[in-house]
């Protein structure tokens, strides 16, 4: 679910909590992290929310390398 972090709407936390607790078919959620930026305070907040709501979760770290064209 994109949208959390420094640009998140004010209602995002309540929306995310409602979404995660109302989905009876939800088996696991993943927190996708940007490997260039690392684990930030917003990510910690998400993990704490998962723990509080008892939502199974996993972390995925992506590090995309920049591709430069040879001209």
Secondary structure as UniProt FT lines:
FT   TURN            6..7
FT   TURN            10..11
FT   HELIX           12..22
FT   TURN            24..25
FT   STRAND          29..34
FT   TURN            35..37
FT   HELIX           41..53
FT   STRAND          57..62
//
